[in-house]
Amino acid sequence: MSDDPLYDLIWMSRPLMQAAEAAVERGLVGTGLTVRMRAVLEILAAQGDLPVPDLAARLEIQRQYVQVMVNETLAAGLTRRVPNPRHARSPLIALTHEGRRLIESVMAAEARLIAQIGTGIDAGDAARALEVVRLLTERLKTLGKDTA
């Protein structure tokens, strides 16, 4: 670690994300879900039916990769295509009953895990940390845009 807490905070994001992904993977054992399928289902549960480009924007990854993720959820019967009144060639992706039931169950288990690992962490401290991470993320995303 360095003498600069801001530097350390930025670089701790990788091990934090790896540990979080490993915890999510452990929680998905026996569900038939992968981490990427889970991500699609979570967005749909929170946002409602969306076309693939909107899912990609919310996940902040390329549309083509999200299409692969969506295809996995479609093949598993967890999502379905429905007509999009705004764009005939870009159907909406919707949760099936089974997809909704499964993601709600997974997210409930994750909420219990978060409560467990959050024991002793002050809610105000967590809110402030989130605020700082969001600010750093935005600044890093716009870093190269001024020179382009």
N, C-alpha and C positions, 0 to 999 in steps of 0.2 A: 504494500500500500504506500501511497505517497503522503506528503504533508498537506495535500490539498483535498479537503473533504468533497469538493464539487467534482474533481477529477475522479476520485474514488467512487462517488455515487454513480457517475456515468458508466464507469467500467464494471461496477457491480451489477448492472442491468443484465449482462449476459449470464453470469452464474445464477442470478435470480430467475431469469426466464427458463434456463435449463432445468433448474430444480422444480419450478412450477409445472413445466411440461412433463417431467418425470412423474410428479404427483398426479397430474391429470391422467397420464397413461395408466398408472396403477389403479386409479378409480374407474377406468373404462374396461378393465379386465372382466370378461364374461358378458359384456354388453353388445359385442359385435361392432362397436364404434372405434374409429381411429380418432386421433387428435384433430385431424383436419375435417373429418365428417362432423365431429362434435362442434367445431367452430361454425360450420354452416348452420347446423341446427340451432345453436345458441342465437345467432343473428336473426334467423327467421322467427324464433320464439319471442325475441324482444321487439323486432321491427315489423313483423307481419310478412306477407308475401312480397317477394322482391325479384326483379330480373337479375340475371348473373352480373351485368355491369354494376348494378347497385351493391350487390353482395361484395364484389371485388373492391369497390370504393370503401366500403365499411371495414373490410379486412385489410385494406391498404396493400393488396397484392395484385398481380397481373390477372386480367380477366381470363386468359387462357388457362391458368393454373386453377382458378376458382371453378372453371367449367369442369375440370377433371374431378375436383372435390365434389361438386354438385352431382356429377354422373355417378359417383360412388353412393351418394345418398339416395339417388333415384333407383339404382340397381338393388339397393337394400330395402326398398319400399318405405323409406322414411320421409321422402319428399315426393311431390308430384308436380307436373307442369300444369298450369292453368292459363287460360287466355289472358293476355295483357291488353286492356282497353286502350292503352297509350301507344303500344307498339306491337303490331301484328307478328313481327318476326322475332320478337324477344319475349318469350313467355315468362310469366311469373313463376317462381319456385315457391311452393307452399308445403308446409308440414302435413304429413298424413296424421291420422289419429295416433298410430304407433310411434311416429317420429316425435310428436308432441309429448306423449306419455314418457318416452325414453329420455328426452332431453330434460324434462321436468324432474325426473328421478335422479339423473346425473347431477343436475345443478343443485338439487336439495342435498345430496351427499357432499358436494363441494362446499356448500354453505356451512354444513356442519364442520368440515375440515378447516375452513377459514376461521370459524369461531374458536376452534381448538387451538390453532397455531397463533391466533391473535390474542390469546390470553396474556394479560400484562402489558399489552401495547395500548397506549392512550389513543382514543379516537381522534383527539385533536392533533396529536403527533402524526397519525396516519393521514389525516386530511391535509396537513401541511406538506408532508412528504409527497403526496399525490399532486398537489399544486405545483411543487418544485419540479417533479418529473414531467408533468404536462408542459410546463414552461420550457424546460430544457429540450424536450422532444420537438416542440414547435420551432425553437430557435435553431436546432440542428437541421431540421427539414428545410428551413429557409436560408440556411447559411450560404449555399452556392447560387441561389436564385438571383441575388443582386448583381452578380458578375456575369450572368448568362446573357 
